[in-house]
Amino acid sequence: MKSWSVVDRETRFLYCVEGLITLLAPGILWISFIFTGMLGLGRSFAGEREEGCLEGLRL
């Protein structure tokens, strides 16, 4: 039976974390894009509501 050294364990852990990051990064990026877009839409509709332009758009 081969015993693993601490360096080998750390190396295997880093490869596992790197693989996990490459799997999750695109999803996290899309979620941040959607969240930013929702914040922008909320602010633009708030301005339209304050100015009364939203009723004009409904017509």
Order of alpha helices (4+ residues) and beta strands (2+ residues): alpha-alpha
